[in-house]
Amino acid sequence: MSTAISSGAGLELKPSAQREARLGVKILYGGRLRVLLALPEARPGFSESDAAWIVESLAARFRAKTSRATVELAGRGHAGAIRAVEQAMEECSKVWDSLCLVVGAESYHHADTFMWLERGRRFAQPGIRSGFTPGEGAGGLALMSAGLRRRLGLPPLAIVRGARTAQEARLRESETGSFGVGMTQAVLGAVAGLELPREAVDIVYTDINGERYRSEEWAFVALRAPTAWKAPGYKAPSDCWGDVGAAFGALGAILAVQAFARGYARGPRTLVMAGSDSGLRGALLLQDPQVS
């Protein structure tokens, strides 16, 4: 694993479509390829059978090219891709030549989904105080150990310092709302390898989308983990993208990587946070590869 990762834990991250295409040529030499999918949670307009069809269709494509590839449904909802990264870290800590592709995809654009959101007063429109704007998107991350990266001659774009998921017991329908317990556990797990407060997080990307439940949750998390970040502010890409659901974890990581690469990151450490309706909470800590 990378020497830049404390306690010897970490992955090299490369979220570029062109690089992934070149990776495919290099990696299908017989090494193991694990594809971890993050898809929407079951809801009107997207069923369990829809999710199963996507997994099998993608698996069939890979089977046509290599017998060493596996496709799995790793996570669901907003935090699904972070759960997939967590699994990828476990995989690469055990199998040095394993390449993991984490792919998150989302689309709310189905009539049944729109009606479901309207019934729950979650669709942003006049008269709804805390609704969100549905969006769609997809993102992919390629993760591997430092040893495999060097063998393939690929430069690192970011280092995963930590990825952790947890379960929130107080869901959206709870009378009390969330006290941020699950998300705090995820955040503290992701930053466990940092020397705080010296290495505190510089910027947070979150899937907060205008719904009051998630905004209140953030307030409790900021209070529960004050040493994790240099300042308790955040950036919410939903302001520009709309809510991209299961694609957020991957797309949020890509935002961080581009900020590192282009030199406008606020600092060397970025935290990506997301929460699924089911209660799954995830935090992903990325570090600029130029920082040792």
C-alpha positions in Angstrom: 0.0 0.0 0.0 1.1 3.6 -0.4 3.7 4.9 2.1 1.7 8.2 2.1 -1.1 6.4 4.0 -0.9 6.2 7.7 -1.0 2.8 9.2 -0.3 1.4 5.8 -3.9 1.7 4.6 -4.9 3.4 1.4 -5.5 3.2 -2.3 -4.5 5.1 -5.4 -7.5 6.7 -7.2 -8.0 7.4 -10.9 -11.4 8.7 -11.9 -10.9 9.5 -15.6 -12.8 7.8 -18.4 -9.8 8.0 -20.7 -7.5 6.6 -18.1 -10.0 3.8 -17.3 -10.0 2.9 -21.0 -6.2 2.6 -21.0 -6.4 0.8 -17.7 -8.7 -1.8 -19.3 -6.1 -2.6 -21.9 -3.4 -3.0 -19.3 -5.3 -4.8 -16.6 -7.0 -7.5 -18.6 -3.7 -9.4 -18.7 -5.1 -11.9 -16.2 -5.3 -9.8 -13.0 -8.5 -9.6 -11.0 -11.1 -7.0 -11.9 -13.9 -6.3 -9.4 -16.7 -3.9 -10.5 -18.6 -2.5 -7.5 -21.9 -0.8 -8.4 -23.9 1.8 -6.4 -27.5 2.0 -7.6 -30.7 3.7 -6.3 -32.6 2.2 -3.5 -35.9 0.5 -4.5 -38.7 3.0 -5.0 -41.5 3.6 -7.5 -39.9 3.8 -10.9 -36.9 1.6 -9.9 -37.4 -1.9 -8.6 -35.2 -4.6 -7.3 -35.6 -6.4 -10.6 -34.3 -3.2 -12.3 -31.2 -3.3 -10.2 -30.7 -7.0 -10.8 -31.0 -6.5 -14.6 -28.3 -3.7 -14.5 -25.9 -6.0 -12.6 -26.4 -8.9 -15.0 -26.2 -6.8 -18.1 -22.9 -5.3 -17.0 -21.6 -8.7 -15.9 -22.3 -10.1 -19.4 -20.3 -7.3 -21.0 -17.3 -8.1 -18.9 -17.6 -11.8 -19.3 -17.2 -11.3 -23.0 -13.7 -9.8 -22.4 -12.3 -11.6 -19.4 -13.1 -14.5 -17.0 -11.4 -12.7 -14.1 -14.0 -9.9 -13.8 -16.8 -9.9 -11.3 -19.7 -7.4 -11.0 -21.4 -6.8 -7.7 -24.1 -4.5 -6.3 -22.1 -3.0 -3.4 -24.3 -0.2 -2.2 -27.6 1.6 -2.6 -28.6 5.2 -2.5 -26.5 8.4 -1.8 -23.9 6.6 0.3 -23.7 3.5 -1.9 -20.5 4.5 -3.7 -18.7 5.2 -0.5 -19.7 1.7 0.7 -18.2 0.4 -2.5 -14.9 2.3 -1.9 -14.9 0.8 1.6 -15.1 -2.7 0.1 -12.5 -1.8 -2.5 -10.0 -0.9 0.3 -10.6 -4.2 2.0 -10.1 -6.0 -1.3 -6.8 -4.2 -2.2 -5.4 -4.7 1.3 -5.6 -8.5 0.8 -5.0 -8.9 -3.0 -2.2 -6.6 -4.2 -2.9 -6.9 -7.9 -6.7 -6.4 -7.7 -8.2 -3.5 -9.6 -11.6 -2.2 -8.3 -13.9 -0.1 -10.4 -16.5 1.8 -8.4 -19.4 3.0 -10.5 -22.4 5.0 -9.2 -25.4 5.8 -11.3 -28.7 7.6 -10.7 -31.8 9.0 -12.5 -35.0 10.2 -10.9 -36.5 10.9 -14.3 -39.4 8.5 -14.2 -43.1 9.4 -13.9 -43.7 7.0 -11.0 -40.7 8.4 -9.2 -41.8 12.0 -9.6 -45.3 11.1 -8.3 -43.7 9.3 -5.3 -41.6 12.4 -4.5 -44.7 14.7 -4.8 -46.7 12.5 -2.5 -43.9 12.7 0.1 -43.6 16.5 -0.4 -40.0 16.1 -1.3 -40.1 17.5 -4.9 -38.9 21.1 -4.9 -41.8 23.3 -6.1 -43.9 26.2 -4.9 -45.4 25.5 -1.5 -42.7 22.9 -0.5 -40.3 24.4 2.0 -37.6 21.6 2.0 -37.9 19.8 -1.3 -35.1 18.9 -3.6 -34.5 19.1 -7.4 -34.1 15.6 -8.8 -31.2 15.0 -11.1 -29.3 12.2 -12.8 -25.7 11.3 -13.3 -23.0 8.6 -13.3 -19.4 8.5 -12.1 -16.6 5.9 -12.1 -13.5 5.5 -9.9 -10.6 3.2 -10.5 -8.9 2.1 -7.3 -5.8 0.0 -6.8 -2.9 -0.6 -4.4 0.3 1.5 -4.9 2.2 -1.6 -5.9 -0.1 -2.4 -8.8 -0.1 1.3 -9.9 3.6 1.3 -10.1 3.7 -2.0 -12.0 1.3 -0.5 -14.6 3.2 2.8 -14.7 0.2 5.0 -13.8 0.5 8.3 -11.8 -1.7 8.7 -8.7 -4.5 11.3 -8.8 -5.5 11.0 -5.2 -5.0 8.8 -2.2 -7.8 7.3 -0.2 -6.9 7.9 3.5 -10.1 6.4 4.8 -13.6 5.3 3.9 -16.2 4.3 6.4 -19.9 3.6 6.5 -22.4 3.4 9.4 -26.1 3.0 10.0 -28.3 5.8 11.2 -31.2 4.5 13.3 -33.4 7.6 13.2 -34.6 7.8 9.7 -36.5 10.6 7.9 -39.8 9.5 9.4 -38.5 9.7 12.9 -40.4 12.0 15.2 -37.2 13.4 16.6 -35.2 13.7 13.4 -31.6 12.7 13.1 -29.1 13.5 15.8 -26.2 12.7 13.5 -25.1 9.6 15.3 -24.6 7.4 12.2 -22.9 10.1 10.1 -20.6 11.0 13.0 -19.5 7.4 13.3 -18.7 7.3 9.6 -16.8 10.6 9.7 -14.7 9.6 12.7 -14.0 6.3 11.1 -12.8 7.9 7.9 -10.5 10.4 9.6 -9.2 7.9 12.2 -5.8 7.8 10.5 -5.2 11.5 10.7 -3.2 13.4 13.3 -5.9 15.8 14.5 -6.1 18.7 14.6 -3.0 19.2 12.6 -4.3 17.2 9.7 -7.9 18.3 9.9 -10.1 18.2 6.8 -9.8 21.3 4.6 -13.1 21.0 2.7 -16.3 18.9 2.8 -18.4 17.9 -0.2 -21.8 16.7 0.9 -25.0 15.5 -0.7 -27.1 17.9 1.3 -29.9 18.9 -1.1 -32.2 21.3 0.7 -34.1 18.8 2.7 -34.4 19.9 6.3 -33.7 16.5 7.8 -30.2 16.2 6.3 -29.3 19.9 7.0 -30.2 19.3 10.7 -28.2 16.1 10.7 -25.1 18.1 9.5 -25.4 20.5 12.4 -25.2 17.7 14.9 -22.3 16.1 13.1 -20.4 19.4 13.1 -20.9 19.6 16.9 -20.0 16.0 17.6 -16.8 15.9 15.6 -15.3 19.5 15.9 -11.7 18.5 15.5 -12.3 16.6 12.2 -12.3 19.8 10.1 -10.7 23.2 10.1 -14.0 25.0 9.7 -17.6 23.6 9.9 -18.6 24.7 6.4 -19.4 22.6 3.4 -20.0 22.6 -0.3 -23.2 21.1 -1.7 -22.9 20.3 -5.4 -26.7 19.8 -5.6 -27.0 23.5 -5.9 -25.6 23.1 -9.5 -26.3 19.4 -10.3 -29.6 18.7 -8.6 -29.7 15.6 -6.4 -27.6 12.9 -8.1 -28.4 10.2 -5.6 -26.4 7.0 -5.9 -23.9 8.8 -8.3 -22.9 11.4 -5.6 -20.1 9.5 -3.9 -18.2 8.9 -7.1 -18.9 12.4 -8.5 -18.0 14.1 -5.2 -14.6 12.2 -5.3 -14.0 13.4 -8.9 -14.6 17.0 -7.8 -11.9 16.6 -5.1 -9.5 15.0 -7.6 -9.9 17.7 -10.1 -9.3 20.4 -7.5 -6.1 18.6 -6.5 -5.0 18.3 -10.2 -5.8 21.9 -11.1 -4.3 23.5 -8.1 -7.4 25.2 -6.6 -8.1 22.8 -3.7 -8.5 24.7 -0.4 -6.0 22.2 1.1 -4.6 18.7 0.7 -7.5 16.8 2.4 -11.1 16.6 1.3 -14.0 14.7 2.9 -17.0 13.4 0.8 -20.1 12.7 2.9 -23.4 11.2 1.9 -26.5 9.6 3.4 -29.0 7.2 1.9 -32.7 7.2 2.8 -32.3 3.7 4.3 -30.0 5.1 6.9 -26.7 4.2 5.4 -24.1 6.9 6.1 -20.7 7.2 4.4 -17.6 9.4 4.6 -14.7 9.2 2.2 -11.4 11.0 2.9 -9.1 11.9 0.0 -5.7 13.4 0.0 -3.7 15.2 -2.6 -1.0 12.7 -3.9 1.6 15.5 -3.8 1.4 15.5 0.0 3.5 12.8 1.8 
